[in-house]
Amino acid sequence: MNVAALNGPVHMIRFLDDEQSWSLFQHKVFGDQDCPLELQTVGKKIVNGCGGLPLSIVTVARLLSMIPRTPKLWQQIEVNDGQLGTILSLSYNHLSQHLRKCFLYMSGFPQDYEIRASELIKLWVAEDFFVHRKRQIDSKTVKESAEESLEDLVKQSLVLVTRRKIDGKIKSCRLHNMVRDFCVRQAGQEKFLLSVMDYLPTPILRRHFLPQVLQNHQRISVSWHDLHLRDSTHSSFTTSMICIPQRGYRPKGSVENFTSLKILHVLRKNDHSYWELGQVFELTDLTYLASNIPDSIVPPAISKLQNLETLIIYRSEVHLPVEIWSLRQLRHLIAFSFCPLPLPEGVTLLLENLETFSKAANYVCSERMVKVIPNIKKLGICYSRDEFGSVYHLDNLIHLLQLEKLKLEVHSSFVLNLDNHVFPLSLKKLELNVEWISWKDMTIVGRCLIFKC
């Protein structure tokens, strides 16, 4: 079990001089040995064509290590002067079909944008990029397969890691600008995803040509401003949308004319742009929704989204209606913080598919609450803003038999009561963020750690 989560070092990109470039190339192709004399001339021409960019050097080195080491074959690479576009094309062509989809999907994020791995993986899963690999991944979850795919793209030098978790998994990543340029072009050529602001870089172009362009693309990345053009922005063909908020521009977004939309992801930025929820709740095919909302109260009309599997709200103290229990397909329920969930009266409805619930403010771990989320795997809880000395017992956590990750945030005015049997045997990771904890409770945590290790 891991306790706490720390950010790893940021991987910075810098250009290398000729000597450093050649040294990196030799190490990647030949390991501890020197480059054979007959390959040095063509090899140095290839490396010089990479312009000192480590990504380019590593990519071309990986490709050369896969072919016979003869000057004739190496010259096929050298003829192209080692240009990154050609190198990336060769690297891209070696990817499996599902990795190509994962890579091209990243063209929807803006230049220099730091992508949260957890959200990227949820988007990949929502897009069903792994559905055709089901037989290959029966021994692992789809999420684990998606995590491995992201690591594979990193190993292929196509994705840069910006932060890692303490357990070594990727926390955030991004594309190098030159790699993103290639990704955007390739995604457009294959009509896989259209980055509208790259394809139509000025507002005038978008105003005139966006309506026609949208009709031919299933997935789009579009600015908030362009979605405000209600009369001209529409598509019955588009099923996935990544929306990019713009600073200083905060109108209500409009998606009423995107009638087939299944995935709606608004980038998490520091602004207050929001949707007219009445429009969003009419998109009954939605399976994934990540966005800010006008205020902290989610209306009962959310019950219309019966296909919804992921709901992410960029807001604190979110009030969910009792109708949330009717969304039987829901797998991930995430916000900066949720107010206590209202439980339905009478017949108890179960969210049997719910895997993630985070963060629940002042969570009362009652027997009934445990019963309605029986298969929860990841739970985030925060205790704050209540009467001094409030006590919250967590002893019913032991009945969450699928729980693997638990994050607890406890402020000093709270008393956290633990006992020897508070954590289920399924727990793999415990993250504590507390201002004070008793020695007794710390001993219980320690025993749990020793038992898990």
C-alpha positions in Angstrom: 0.0 0.0 0.0 1.2 3.5 -0.7 0.6 6.4 1.7 0.4 9.9 0.2 1.1 11.0 -3.3 4.0 13.2 -4.4 4.7 14.8 -7.8 7.8 13.6 -9.6 10.3 15.8 -11.4 9.2 17.8 -14.5 10.9 16.6 -17.7 12.3 19.6 -19.4 13.1 19.6 -23.1 16.4 21.2 -24.2 18.5 21.2 -27.4 21.7 19.3 -27.5 25.0 20.3 -29.1 26.6 18.1 -31.8 28.7 16.1 -29.3 25.8 15.5 -27.0 23.5 14.5 -29.9 26.0 12.0 -31.2 26.5 10.5 -27.7 22.8 10.1 -27.2 22.4 8.5 -30.6 25.2 6.0 -30.1 23.8 5.0 -26.7 20.3 4.4 -28.0 21.5 2.4 -31.0 24.6 0.6 -29.8 24.4 0.7 -26.0 27.9 0.8 -24.5 29.6 0.1 -27.8 30.8 2.7 -30.4 29.2 3.1 -33.8 31.0 1.0 -36.4 33.3 3.1 -38.6 31.4 2.3 -41.8 28.2 3.8 -40.3 29.6 6.9 -38.7 29.4 9.2 -41.8 25.8 8.5 -42.6 24.9 8.3 -38.9 26.3 11.8 -38.2 24.4 13.2 -41.1 21.2 11.7 -39.8 21.9 13.1 -36.3 22.7 16.5 -37.6 19.3 16.6 -39.4 17.6 16.2 -36.0 18.7 19.7 -35.0 19.7 18.8 -31.5 16.1 17.8 -30.5 16.3 14.8 -28.2 12.9 13.5 -29.2 14.0 13.4 -32.9 17.3 11.7 -32.0 15.7 9.0 -29.8 12.9 8.4 -32.4 15.3 7.9 -35.3 17.7 5.8 -33.2 14.8 3.5 -32.2 13.9 3.1 -35.9 17.5 2.4 -36.9 17.9 -0.2 -34.2 15.0 -2.1 -35.8 16.7 -2.5 -39.2 19.9 -4.2 -40.4 23.0 -2.0 -39.7 24.1 -1.3 -43.3 25.0 2.1 -44.8 22.6 1.4 -47.7 19.6 1.0 -45.4 20.6 3.9 -43.2 20.9 6.2 -46.2 17.1 5.7 -46.7 16.7 7.7 -43.5 19.6 10.1 -44.3 18.0 11.0 -47.7 15.3 12.7 -45.8 17.8 14.8 -43.8 16.4 13.4 -40.6 13.5 15.8 -40.7 11.2 15.3 -37.7 8.1 15.0 -39.8 9.4 12.1 -41.7 10.8 10.4 -38.6 7.5 10.8 -36.8 5.7 9.4 -39.8 7.9 6.3 -39.7 7.4 6.0 -35.9 3.6 6.5 -36.3 3.4 3.8 -39.0 4.9 1.3 -36.5 2.2 1.9 -34.0 -0.6 -0.6 -33.5 -4.1 0.5 -34.5 -5.3 1.3 -30.9 -2.1 3.2 -30.1 -2.6 5.3 -33.3 -6.1 6.2 -32.0 -4.8 7.1 -28.6 -2.0 9.3 -30.1 -4.2 11.1 -32.6 -6.8 11.9 -29.9 -4.2 14.0 -28.2 -4.3 16.5 -31.1 -7.5 17.8 -29.6 -5.6 19.5 -26.7 -4.0 22.9 -27.3 -0.3 23.6 -27.7 1.7 23.4 -24.4 -1.3 22.1 -22.5 -0.5 19.8 -19.6 -2.9 16.9 -19.9 -4.1 15.1 -16.8 -3.4 11.4 -17.4 -6.5 10.3 -15.4 -8.8 12.4 -17.6 -7.1 11.4 -20.8 -7.4 7.7 -19.9 -11.1 8.2 -19.1 -11.6 9.8 -22.5 -9.8 7.0 -24.3 -12.0 4.4 -22.5 -15.2 6.5 -23.2 -14.2 6.4 -26.9 -14.0 2.6 -26.8 -10.5 2.6 -28.2 -9.9 -0.8 -26.4 -13.1 -2.6 -27.2 -11.5 -4.6 -30.1 -8.7 -5.7 -27.8 -11.0 -7.2 -25.2 -9.8 -10.8 -25.7 -6.2 -9.6 -25.2 -7.0 -7.7 -22.0 -9.3 -10.1 -20.2 -6.6 -10.6 -17.5 -6.5 -6.8 -16.8 -8.9 -4.0 -16.6 -9.5 -1.6 -19.5 -8.1 1.2 -17.4 -4.9 -0.8 -16.9 -4.6 -1.4 -20.6 -5.1 2.4 -21.2 -2.4 3.2 -18.7 0.0 0.8 -20.5 -0.9 2.4 -23.8 0.1 5.8 -22.5 3.4 4.4 -21.2 3.9 2.8 -24.7 3.5 6.2 -26.3 6.1 7.6 -23.9 8.5 4.8 -24.8 8.0 5.6 -28.5 9.1 9.2 -27.7 5.8 10.6 -28.9 4.5 11.8 -25.5 6.4 13.7 -22.8 5.8 13.0 -19.1 5.6 16.2 -17.1 4.7 14.7 -13.7 4.7 11.2 -12.1 3.0 9.9 -9.0 4.9 8.3 -6.1 4.0 4.9 -7.5 5.7 5.7 -10.8 2.5 6.1 -12.8 2.0 9.1 -15.1 0.2 12.0 -13.5 0.3 14.4 -16.4 1.8 14.6 -19.9 1.9 16.7 -23.0 3.0 16.7 -26.6 6.2 18.5 -27.8 5.1 21.3 -30.1 6.6 19.7 -33.2 5.1 16.4 -32.4 1.7 18.1 -31.9 2.0 19.7 -35.3 2.4 16.3 -36.8 -0.4 14.8 -34.7 -2.8 17.6 -35.8 -2.0 17.1 -39.5 -2.3 13.3 -39.3 -5.6 13.4 -37.4 -7.0 15.8 -39.9 -5.8 13.8 -42.9 -7.4 10.7 -41.5 -10.5 12.6 -40.5 -10.1 11.1 -37.0 -10.3 14.4 -35.1 -10.4 18.0 -36.3 -8.6 20.7 -34.3 -10.8 23.6 -35.5 -8.5 26.4 -34.3 -5.5 24.8 -36.1 -7.4 24.1 -39.3 -9.2 27.5 -39.3 -6.8 29.7 -37.4 -8.8 33.0 -37.6 -12.3 33.9 -36.3 -13.3 35.1 -39.8 -12.4 31.7 -41.3 -14.3 29.9 -38.6 -17.3 32.1 -39.0 -17.5 31.3 -42.7 -16.4 27.7 -43.0 -17.0 26.1 -39.7 -20.6 24.9 -40.4 -19.5 23.0 -43.5 -16.3 21.6 -42.0 -18.1 20.2 -38.9 -20.4 18.0 -41.0 -17.5 15.7 -42.0 -15.9 15.1 -38.6 -17.0 12.8 -35.9 -14.6 14.2 -33.3 -13.7 17.9 -32.9 -11.7 20.3 -30.7 -13.3 23.7 -30.7 -13.1 27.0 -28.8 -15.8 28.2 -26.5 -16.3 31.3 -28.6 -17.1 29.2 -31.7 -19.8 27.3 -29.8 -21.5 30.6 -29.0 -22.3 31.1 -32.7 -25.7 29.4 -32.2 -27.1 29.7 -35.7 -24.0 28.5 -37.6 -22.4 26.0 -35.2 -24.1 22.7 -35.5 -23.6 19.0 -36.5 -25.6 15.9 -36.3 -22.5 13.9 -37.2 -20.2 15.0 -34.3 -20.1 12.5 -31.4 -17.1 13.8 -29.4 -16.1 17.4 -28.5 -13.2 18.8 -26.6 -14.0 22.4 -25.8 -11.3 25.0 -25.1 -12.3 28.0 -22.9 -10.8 31.4 -23.8 -9.6 34.0 -21.3 -11.8 37.0 -21.0 -14.7 35.5 -22.8 -17.4 33.8 -20.7 -20.7 33.5 -22.5 -23.0 30.6 -22.1 -21.9 27.8 -24.4 -24.3 26.3 -26.9 -24.5 22.6 -27.9 -28.1 22.3 -28.7 -27.5 21.6 -32.3 -25.0 18.8 -31.7 -27.7 16.2 -31.4 -25.5 13.1 -31.6 -23.0 14.1 -29.0 -21.7 11.4 -26.7 -18.6 12.9 -25.2 -18.3 16.5 -24.0 -15.1 17.5 -22.4 -14.3 21.1 -21.4 -10.7 21.7 -20.6 -10.0 22.5 -16.9 -8.9 26.1 -16.9 -9.3 29.0 -14.5 -12.4 30.6 -15.9 -16.1 30.5 -15.3 -17.5 29.5 -18.7 -20.5 27.2 -18.4 -23.2 25.5 -20.4 -26.9 26.1 -20.4 -27.7 22.9 -18.6 -31.1 22.7 -20.2 -29.3 22.1 -23.5 -26.9 19.6 -22.2 -29.6 17.5 -20.5 -31.3 17.2 -23.9 -28.2 15.3 -25.2 -29.5 12.0 -24.1 -26.7 10.0 -25.9 -24.1 11.6 -23.6 -21.9 9.0 -21.9 -19.1 11.4 -20.7 -19.5 15.0 -19.4 -16.7 17.1 -17.9 -17.4 20.8 -17.4 -18.1 23.7 -15.0 -21.7 24.4 -14.2 -23.6 27.8 -13.6 -24.0 27.2 -9.9 -23.4 24.5 -7.3 -26.9 23.0 -7.6 -27.4 20.2 -10.3 -31.0 20.2 -11.3 -33.2 17.0 -11.3 -33.2 17.1 -15.1 -29.9 15.3 -15.1 -32.0 12.1 -14.9 -32.5 12.5 -18.6 -28.9 11.4 -19.2 -29.5 7.7 -18.7 -26.5 6.7 -20.7 -24.1 8.8 -18.6 -21.0 6.9 -17.4 -18.7 9.7 -16.3 -19.6 13.0 -14.7 -16.8 15.5 -13.8 -17.7 18.9 -12.4 -15.1 21.6 -11.9 -16.7 23.1 -8.8 -16.7 22.8 -5.0 -19.7 22.1 -2.8 -21.8 20.6 -5.6 -25.3 19.7 -4.6 -26.6 16.6 -6.5 -30.3 15.8 -6.7 -31.8 12.6 -5.5 -32.3 11.7 -9.2 -28.6 11.0 -9.4 -29.5 7.5 -8.2 -31.4 6.8 -11.4 -28.3 7.0 -13.5 -27.6 3.3 -13.4 -24.7 3.4 -15.9 -22.7 5.9 -13.9 -19.0 4.8 -13.3 -17.2 7.9 -12.3 -18.6 10.8 -10.2 -16.0 13.5 -9.6 -16.0 17.1 -8.4 -13.7 19.4 -6.3 -16.2 18.5 -3.5 -19.7 17.1 -3.2 -22.1 18.0 -0.5 -23.6 14.9 1.3 -25.7 12.9 -1.2 -29.4 12.7 -0.6 -30.6 9.1 -0.3 -33.9 8.1 -2.0 -36.7 7.2 0.3 -38.4 3.8 0.2 -36.9 1.4 -2.3 -33.1 1.7 -2.3 -31.6 2.2 -5.7 -28.0 1.0 -6.2 -25.3 2.5 -8.3 -23.8 -0.9 -9.0 -21.4 0.3 -11.7 -20.0 3.3 -9.7 -16.2 2.9 -9.4 -15.1 6.4 -8.5 -16.7 8.9 -6.0 -14.5 11.9 -5.2 -14.6 14.1 -3.1 -17.4 13.6 -0.7 -17.6 16.4 1.8 -18.4 15.4 5.5 -19.1 11.9 4.3 -21.2 9.9 6.7 -20.2 6.3 6.2 -23.6 4.8 7.1 -24.6 1.2 6.5 -27.1 2.4 3.9 -24.6 4.5 2.0 -22.2 1.6 1.8 -25.0 -0.6 0.4 -25.9 1.8 -2.4 -22.3 2.0 -3.7 -21.2 -1.6 -3.2 -18.6 -1.8 -6.0 -16.8 1.5 -5.4 -13.0 1.2 -6.1 -11.8 4.8 -5.5 -13.2 7.0 -2.8 -12.2 10.5 -1.9 -13.5 12.1 1.4 -12.9 15.5 2.9 -14.1 16.8 6.3 -14.3 20.5 6.8 -16.5 23.5 7.6 -18.5 22.1 10.4 -19.0 22.5 14.1 -15.8 22.2 16.1 -15.2 18.7 17.5 -17.5 16.9 15.0 -16.9 13.2 15.0 -17.1 11.0 11.9 -16.8 7.2 12.3 -15.5 5.3 9.3 -15.9 1.8 10.6 -18.4 0.9 7.8 -15.6 1.4 5.2 -14.7 -2.3 5.8 -17.9 -3.3 4.1 -16.7 -1.7 0.8 -15.2 -4.9 -0.4 -14.0 -3.6 -3.8 -12.3 -0.4 -2.4 -8.7 -0.1 -3.7 -7.9 3.6 -3.2 -8.9 5.9 -0.4 -8.1 9.5 0.0 -8.9 11.2 3.4 -8.6 15.0 4.0 -9.3 15.9 7.6 -9.0 19.3 9.2 -7.9 20.1 12.8 -11.5 20.7 14.1 -12.4 17.2 13.4 -11.9 14.0 15.4 -11.2 11.0 13.2 -12.1 7.8 14.9 -10.5 4.6 13.5 -10.5 1.1 14.8 -8.5 -2.0 13.9 -11.0 -3.1 11.3 -11.8 0.1 9.5 -10.0 -0.6 6.2 -11.2 -3.4 3.8 -8.7 -6.0 2.8 -9.0 -4.9 -0.8 -7.4 -1.5 -0.1 -4.1 -0.9 -2.0 -3.5 2.8 -1.6 -4.2 5.2 1.3 -3.6 8.9 1.0 -3.9 10.9 4.2 -4.0 14.7 4.3 -4.5 15.6 8.0 -3.5 18.4 10.3 -3.6 16.2 13.3 -4.0 12.5 14.0 -3.9 10.6 17.3 -1.1 8.1 18.0 -3.8 5.5 18.4 -5.1 6.1 14.9 -1.6 6.4 13.5 -0.8 3.0 15.0 -3.9 1.5 13.3 -2.8 3.0 10.0 0.7 1.5 10.6 -0.7 -1.9 11.3 -2.7 -1.7 8.1 0.4 -0.8 6.1 2.5 -3.6 7.6 -0.3 -6.1 6.9 -0.6 -5.0 3.3 3.1 -5.0 2.7 
